[in-house]
Amino acid sequence: MREPATSNYYAGHSALTDPGAYANLIGGLALDIPALCRILHGLLIHEAWIERQGFDPAAFSGQSRATLPVSKRLDQLLAIDPGPLTIARPGESRALATCRDYALILCAVLRQHGVPARVRCGFGSYFTGHPYHDHWVCEYWARDEQRWVLVDAELDEPHRNLLQFDFEPTDVPRTAFITGIEAWQRCRAGAIDPAQLGHGTTSGLFFARVNLARDLLALAKKEISPWDTWRAAREPHLELDEAALLLWDGLAQRGEEGAVDIAPSLSAPPWL
């Protein structure tokens, strides 16, 4: 695969990945993907894994699960513990996070090093619950291999022990994680039953559209925040008529190459 024309675009920061005053701090971290993932494991704790990893949820009371800009996240982390980021914090001294936070911070570090990187929203097939579960990962352009590589920076040894996945999180197979664009297209082609994908009690084609929109926005370097409002969506946004289906088919078709251009029309859907 030839290096994409957008590689320089993805080597630059977005509003959410910009480290601000911490540019030198994250720029000083070694450009070593496995090591960067281990650093994140020592800084963050996924909200759904607090008790599974033997920690007390009360230690994280008052923390929000909303995605923070990387500069604000670093403010928080250093307020909790001003020590080096490379030293793993005890569980109760980590910051509450979701999968998007792991992907966003890794993306920020890679961009600070000039590596083309972007956050992807889609579905992982290696979780419990839905066969295709709502998830976020980071994707970077490996120039020596001339390909985009998926990295799930959230997956640590407790995840491996429980989920029993058989791949390296620093190179997630395209069969294990499908992007929002790909999931939508597979649903529309009949290759995936939309009921198989979702988050909690929300599933189906509506949620496929949610992650399609979030994936397109992330490709346009709009890794949306404050917290998504799709949980509060009501009729008529839950139903997609033929015109809506065709509209989103077209947006998915334009996909990665057109994401930068189509982003303004996706800036604030009322169901996202």
Phi, psi and chi 1 to 4 in degrees:
 res  aa     phi    psi   chi1   chi2   chi3   chi4
   1 MET       -  132.2  179.8 -174.3  -67.2      -
   2 ARG   -74.9  147.7 -173.1  174.5   59.2 -173.6
   3 GLU   -58.7  129.8 -178.6  160.4   -7.1      -
   4 PRO   -66.1  149.5   23.2  -32.7      -      -
   5 ALA   -63.4  -21.8      -      -      -      -
   6 THR   -88.3    7.7   52.9      -      -      -
   7 SER   -61.3  -40.3   62.0      -      -      -
   8 ASN   -63.7  -36.9  -73.2  -20.8      -      -
   9 TYR   -59.8  -44.7  175.3   74.1      -      -
  10 TYR   -79.3   -8.5  -70.6  116.4      -      -
  11 ALA   -83.2  -10.4      -      -      -      -
  12 GLY   -99.4  156.4      -      -      -      -
  13 HIS   -76.0  155.6  -77.0  -62.7      -      -
  14 SER  -100.4  179.3   65.0      -      -      -
  15 ALA   -61.5  -35.2      -      -      -      -
  16 LEU   -83.0  -30.7  -75.0 -177.7      -      -
  17 THR   -88.8  -12.6   66.3      -      -      -
  18 ASP   -60.2  118.2 -171.2  -16.8      -      -
  19 PRO   -80.0   -6.6   31.3  -35.7      -      -
  20 GLY    59.1 -124.4      -      -      -      -
  21 ALA   -67.8   -9.9      -      -      -      -
  22 TYR  -100.1   17.8  -60.8  109.5      -      -
  23 ALA   -57.9  -45.7      -      -      -      -
  24 ASN   -67.4  -32.8  -70.4  -23.3      -      -
  25 LEU   -64.1  -51.2  179.5   64.2      -      -
  26 ILE   -79.6  -25.0   67.7  169.1      -      -
  27 GLY   -68.3  -21.2      -      -      -      -
  28 GLY   -83.2   -8.4      -      -      -      -
  29 LEU   -73.5  140.1  -61.2  174.9      -      -
  30 ALA   -63.2  142.1      -      -      -      -
  31 LEU   -81.9   76.5 -173.9   55.1      -      -
  32 ASP  -137.0  104.5  178.5  -34.9      -      -
  33 ILE   -58.4  -50.7  -56.0  -65.3      -      -
  34 PRO   -58.3  -40.7  -24.8   35.6      -      -
  35 ALA   -66.2  -39.1      -      -      -      -
  36 LEU   -64.1  -39.0  -70.1  172.1      -      -
  37 CYS   -63.7  -42.0  -68.7      -      -      -
  38 ARG   -63.6  -37.2  -71.1 -168.2  -64.7  -88.1
  39 ILE   -59.9  -45.0  -71.1  171.2      -      -
  40 LEU   -63.8  -35.0  -68.5  178.0      -      -
  41 HIS   -62.7  -28.7  -60.4  159.3      -      -
  42 GLY   -89.1   -3.9      -      -      -      -
  43 LEU  -109.3  -33.1  -64.1  174.3      -      -
  44 LEU  -119.3  157.4  -53.5  175.0      -      -
  45 ILE  -136.5  125.7 -179.0   76.0      -      -
  46 HIS   -69.7  137.0 -167.7  -74.0      -      -
  47 GLU   -56.3  -33.8   54.9  156.1    0.3      -
  48 ALA   -80.7   -6.6      -      -      -      -
  49 TRP  -115.6    9.5  -74.8   76.3      -      -
  50 ILE   -60.8  -56.2  -65.0  172.8      -      -
  51 GLU   -72.6  -33.0  -68.5 -178.1  -85.8      -
  52 ARG   -62.3  -26.6  -66.4  179.0 -171.8 -179.9
  53 GLN   -98.6   10.0  -63.8 -156.9   27.6      -
  54 GLY    83.2   21.1      -      -      -      -
  55 PHE  -105.4  162.0  -55.3  127.4      -      -
  56 ASP   -90.5  118.5 -177.4    2.6      -      -
  57 PRO   -57.9  -27.2  -23.9   34.2      -      -
  58 ALA   -62.8  -23.9      -      -      -      -
  59 ALA   -68.0  -17.0      -      -      -      -
  60 PHE  -110.7   10.4  -55.9   91.8      -      -
  61 SER   -62.7  139.9   61.3      -      -      -
  62 GLY    92.7  -15.7      -      -      -      -
  63 GLN   -84.9  141.8  -69.7 -166.6   37.4      -
  64 SER   -93.9  147.8  170.8      -      -      -
  65 ARG   -86.7    1.3   66.4 -163.4  -61.2  -92.4
  66 ALA   -65.3  144.1      -      -      -      -
  67 THR   -68.9  130.0  -58.1      -      -      -
  68 LEU  -104.5  146.9  -66.0  176.2      -      -
  69 PRO   -55.6  149.1  -21.3   31.9      -      -
  70 VAL   -58.0  -38.4  167.5      -      -      -
  71 SER   -61.6  -40.2   60.6      -      -      -
  72 LYS   -71.6  -36.6  -63.2  -61.9 -176.8 -176.1
  73 ARG   -62.8  -40.3  178.8   66.2   72.3 -171.4
  74 LEU   -68.1  -36.4  -70.6  167.5      -      -
  75 ASP   -53.8  -48.6  -81.8  -20.0      -      -
  76 GLN   -63.4  -47.8  178.3 -164.1   33.5      -
  77 LEU   -61.6  -42.0  -72.2  167.3      -      -
  78 LEU   -76.5  -23.4  -66.8  172.3      -      -
  79 ALA   -71.8  -36.3      -      -      -      -
  80 ILE   -68.7  -44.3  -65.5  171.8      -      -
  81 ASP  -151.8  112.4 -175.9  -22.3      -      -
  82 PRO   -78.5    4.2   29.4  -35.0      -      -
  83 GLY   -71.3  174.7      -      -      -      -
  84 PRO   -58.0  143.3  -22.6   33.4      -      -
  85 LEU   -64.7  -23.0  -60.5 -179.8      -      -
  86 THR   -78.6   -8.4   51.5      -      -      -
  87 ILE   -98.4  118.7  -62.6  178.1      -      -
  88 ALA   -61.6  133.7      -      -      -      -
  89 ARG   -86.9  151.4  -75.8   94.1 -171.4  -83.4
  90 PRO   -56.3  152.8  -19.9   30.9      -      -
  91 GLY   -50.0  -44.2      -      -      -      -
  92 GLU   -72.7   -8.6  -71.3   79.4    1.9      -
  93 SER  -102.2    7.9  -65.0      -      -      -
  94 ARG   -89.8  166.9  -60.7  175.8 -165.0  171.0
  95 ALA   -97.7  139.3      -      -      -      -
  96 LEU   -63.3  135.0 -172.9   69.5      -      -
  97 ALA  -148.5  170.5      -      -      -      -
  98 THR  -124.3  177.0   67.6      -      -      -
  99 CYS   -58.0  -32.4   53.3      -      -      -
 100 ARG   -64.9  -32.7 -179.8  162.5   46.0 -176.1
 101 ASP   -66.5  -42.6  -63.8  -66.2      -      -
 102 TYR   -59.2  -47.3  -72.0   87.7      -      -
 103 ALA   -64.0  -40.6      -      -      -      -
 104 LEU   -67.4  -43.2 -170.4   68.3      -      -
 105 ILE   -69.2  -42.2  -62.8  175.8      -      -
 106 LEU   -60.4  -42.2  178.0   59.8      -      -
 107 CYS   -59.4  -41.5 -177.4      -      -      -
 108 ALA   -62.9  -43.8      -      -      -      -
 109 VAL   -64.9  -43.6  175.7      -      -      -
 110 LEU   -63.6  -43.8  -66.9  174.8      -      -
 111 ARG   -63.3  -36.9  -73.9  175.4  175.4  172.8
 112 GLN   -63.0  -29.1 -170.9   62.5   33.5      -
 113 HIS   -86.7    2.3  -80.0  -82.8      -      -
 114 GLY    82.1   13.1      -      -      -      -
 115 VAL   -88.9  126.5  176.7      -      -      -
 116 PRO   -60.1  122.6  -22.7   34.1      -      -
 117 ALA  -148.5  153.6      -      -      -      -
 118 ARG  -154.3  154.5   55.1 -156.6 -168.7 -177.3
 119 VAL   -87.8  139.3  174.2      -      -      -
 120 ARG  -122.1  137.4  -59.9  -56.5  -57.9  -97.2
 121 CYS  -108.3  134.7  179.4      -      -      -
 122 GLY  -173.6 -134.2      -      -      -      -
 123 PHE  -143.0  131.8  -60.0   90.0      -      -
 124 GLY   -98.9  142.3      -      -      -      -
 125 SER  -100.0   12.8   63.0      -      -      -
 126 TYR  -114.0   18.6   41.4   92.2      -      -
 127 PHE  -109.2  167.0  -65.7   99.0      -      -
 128 THR   -84.4  161.0   55.8      -      -      -
 129 GLY   100.9 -118.6      -      -      -      -
 130 HIS   -70.6  144.4  -60.3  -80.1      -      -
 131 PRO   -56.7  -33.4  -27.0   35.8      -      -
 132 TYR  -125.1  105.0  -63.5   94.1      -      -
 133 HIS  -101.7  136.2 -164.4  -83.3      -      -
 134 ASP   -46.1  128.2  170.8   40.5      -      -
 135 HIS  -160.9  158.4 -163.6   46.5      -      -
 136 TRP  -126.8  139.2  -64.1   72.9      -      -
 137 VAL  -136.9  175.3  -61.1      -      -      -
 138 CYS  -108.6  147.0 -179.6      -      -      -
 139 GLU  -130.6  131.0 -175.6  178.9   51.2      -
 140 TYR  -129.6  156.1   73.5   95.3      -      -
 141 TRP   -89.6  114.8  178.8 -105.6      -      -
 142 ALA   -89.5  101.8      -      -      -      -
 143 ARG   -64.1  -35.5  -72.5 -166.7  168.1   98.1
 144 ASP   -69.2  -26.4   56.1  -20.1      -      -
 145 GLU  -102.5   -9.9  -58.7  176.3   45.5      -
 146 GLN    54.9   51.9  -69.1  -68.2  -74.1      -
 147 ARG  -157.1  158.0   67.1 -177.0  179.3  103.7
 148 TRP   -82.3  132.2  -73.9  104.2      -      -
 149 VAL  -114.9  131.3  178.4      -      -      -
 150 LEU   -89.0  133.8  -66.0  172.8      -      -
 151 VAL  -127.0  124.8 -179.8      -      -      -
 152 ASP  -101.3   93.2 -168.6  -24.9      -      -
 153 ALA   -72.3  -11.4      -      -      -      -
 154 GLU   -76.7  -30.7  177.3 -167.1  -22.7      -
 155 LEU   -72.3  113.9  -61.0 -178.5      -      -
 156 ASP  -116.8 -168.4   55.2   12.0      -      -
 157 GLU   -64.9  -40.7  -76.8  -53.0  -56.1      -
 158 PRO   -58.3  -38.1  -28.8   37.4      -      -
 159 HIS   -62.6  -46.3  -77.8   79.2      -      -
 160 ARG   -61.8  -42.0 -174.9 -174.5  -66.9  -84.0
 161 ASN   -64.4  -38.5  -66.4  -23.5      -      -
 162 LEU   -82.7  -44.3  179.6   64.0      -      -
 163 LEU   -85.5  -21.5  -59.4  175.6      -      -
 164 GLN    58.3   39.5  -63.5  -67.3  -57.5      -
 165 PHE   -77.4  153.9   52.9   83.6      -      -
 166 ASP  -117.8   31.2   59.3   -2.3      -      -
 167 PHE  -129.2  168.2   55.8   83.0      -      -
 168 GLU   -87.1  126.1  -72.8  -55.4  -44.3      -
 169 PRO   -59.8  -19.3  -25.3   36.2      -      -
 170 THR   -81.9   -2.6   53.4      -      -      -
 171 ASP  -153.0   73.6 -168.2   -6.2      -      -
 172 VAL   -71.6  127.5  178.8      -      -      -
 173 PRO   -62.8  147.9  -18.0   29.8      -      -
 174 ARG   -67.6  -13.7  -61.8  -77.0  167.3  172.2
 175 THR   -81.5  -20.0   53.0      -      -      -
 176 ALA   -91.7  -30.4      -      -      -      -
 177 PHE  -129.7  127.5  178.9   87.4      -      -
 178 ILE  -117.2  137.4   55.9  175.1      -      -
 179 THR   -70.0  164.9   66.8      -      -      -
 180 GLY   -59.5  -36.6      -      -      -      -
 181 ILE   -62.6  -49.8  -68.9  171.7      -      -
 182 GLU   -65.6  -39.7 -174.8  177.2    3.6      -
 183 ALA   -61.4  -44.5      -      -      -      -
 184 TRP   -59.8  -47.9  174.8  -91.9      -      -
 185 GLN   -63.9  -36.5  -68.5  174.3  -32.4      -
 186 ARG   -69.6  -39.0  -71.6 -166.3 -170.1 -175.8
 187 CYS   -62.0  -45.2  -73.4      -      -      -
 188 ARG   -69.0  -26.6  -66.9  -72.1  -76.2  147.1
 189 ALA   -86.7   -5.4      -      -      -      -
 190 GLY    83.9    9.1      -      -      -      -
 191 ALA   -81.1  -22.6      -      -      -      -
 192 ILE  -131.0  135.4  -69.9  179.3      -      -
 193 ASP   -75.7  119.1  179.2   -8.0      -      -
 194 PRO   -55.0  -25.0  -24.8   34.2      -      -
 195 ALA   -66.5  -15.7      -      -      -      -
 196 GLN   -81.5  -11.6  -68.4 -174.5  -54.0      -
 197 LEU  -118.2  148.1   50.7   81.1      -      -
 198 GLY   164.5 -164.3      -      -      -      -
 199 HIS  -144.9  118.0 -179.2  113.2      -      -
 200 GLY    59.5 -127.5      -      -      -      -
 201 THR   -88.5   -2.1   59.1      -      -      -
 202 THR   -96.4  125.5  -54.5      -      -      -
 203 SER  -152.1 -173.6   63.4      -      -      -
 204 GLY    90.7 -170.6      -      -      -      -
 205 LEU   -66.7  -30.2 -156.5   56.2      -      -
 206 PHE   -57.9  -47.0  163.8   75.7      -      -
 207 PHE   -72.4  -29.8 -163.0   74.1      -      -
 208 ALA   -59.9  -38.6      -      -      -      -
 209 ARG   -68.2  -38.4 -179.6  176.8   62.3  162.6
 210 VAL   -55.8  -49.8  167.7      -      -      -
 211 ASN   -76.2  -25.0  -85.4   13.0      -      -
 212 LEU   -62.9  -47.8  168.1   59.1      -      -
 213 ALA   -63.8  -42.3      -      -      -      -
 214 ARG   -67.6  -35.1  -64.4 -162.5  -68.8 -176.6
 215 ASP   -66.7  -44.0 -164.7   30.3      -      -
 216 LEU   -63.1  -41.8  -70.7  168.9      -      -
 217 LEU   -63.2  -42.1  -77.7  162.9      -      -
 218 ALA   -63.9  -37.7      -      -      -      -
 219 LEU   -64.4  -26.1  -73.2  171.9      -      -
 220 ALA   -90.4   14.0      -      -      -      -
 221 LYS    62.5   35.9  -58.9 -155.6  -61.4 -169.1
 222 LYS  -119.9   78.2  -64.0 -177.5  178.0 -178.7
 223 GLU   -80.2   79.3  -55.4   90.8   -3.7      -
 224 ILE   -47.9  141.7   53.0  174.8      -      -
 225 SER  -166.4  153.5 -163.8      -      -      -
 226 PRO   -65.0 -174.6   26.7  -33.9      -      -
 227 TRP   -53.4  141.7 -161.0 -109.0      -      -
 228 ASP   -57.9  145.1  -51.5  -58.5      -      -
 229 THR  -105.0    9.5   58.6      -      -      -
 230 TRP   -61.2  -24.9   57.2  -95.2      -      -
 231 ARG   -62.6  -26.4  -66.8  168.8  177.9   80.1
 232 ALA   -96.1    4.8      -      -      -      -
 233 ALA   -63.1  138.9      -      -      -      -
 234 ARG  -132.1  176.0  -61.7  -68.7 -177.1  -90.1
 235 GLU   -57.7  146.0  -59.2  -66.8  -10.0      -
 236 PRO   -89.2    4.9   35.3  -37.2      -      -
 237 HIS   -71.2  -19.6  -57.0  -58.2      -      -
 238 LEU   -75.4  -19.8  -64.9  176.9      -      -
 239 GLU  -104.2  144.6  -62.5  -63.5  -32.5      -
 240 LEU  -118.6  116.7  -74.4   77.9      -      -
 241 ASP   -82.9  179.8   58.3   21.7      -      -
 242 GLU   -62.1  -37.0 -170.7   62.3   24.4      -
 243 ALA   -65.0  -41.4      -      -      -      -
 244 ALA   -66.4  -40.6      -      -      -      -
 245 LEU   -60.5  -44.4  -69.3  172.0      -      -
 246 LEU   -67.1  -38.1  -68.4  175.3      -      -
 247 LEU   -59.5  -48.9  168.5   65.6      -      -
 248 TRP   -74.1  -27.8  -70.9   95.8      -      -
 249 ASP   -59.6  -43.3  -74.8  -14.5      -      -
 250 GLY   -66.5  -40.9      -      -      -      -
 251 LEU   -65.6  -40.2  -66.9  173.7      -      -
 252 ALA   -65.0  -38.5      -      -      -      -
 253 GLN   -62.9  -40.7 -178.1   65.4   38.5      -
 254 ARG   -68.2  -31.9  -70.0  168.8   64.2 -178.1
 255 GLY    43.7 -134.8      -      -      -      -
 256 GLU   -64.3  -37.6  -61.9  178.8   10.7      -
 257 GLU   -69.9  -32.0  -68.6  -57.6  -40.4      -
 258 GLY  -100.3    1.1      -      -      -      -
 259 ALA   -61.1  -37.4      -      -      -      -
 260 VAL   -63.2  -40.7  175.6      -      -      -
 261 ASP   -75.5  -33.7  -63.5  -30.4      -      -
 262 ILE   -90.6   -6.9   64.5  179.2      -      -
 263 ALA   -55.9  -40.7      -      -      -      -
 264 PRO   -56.3  -33.5  -28.7   37.3      -      -
 265 SER   -75.3   -9.7   65.1      -      -      -
 266 LEU  -109.8   13.0  -59.3  177.6      -      -
 267 SER   -61.7  -36.0   56.6      -      -      -
 268 ALA  -153.0   63.8      -      -      -      -
 269 PRO   -59.6  140.8  -19.9   31.9      -      -
 270 PRO   -67.6  -14.3   22.8  -33.1      -      -
 271 TRP  -103.3    6.5   40.5  -95.1      -      -
 272 LEU  -101.9      - -164.5   56.9      -      -
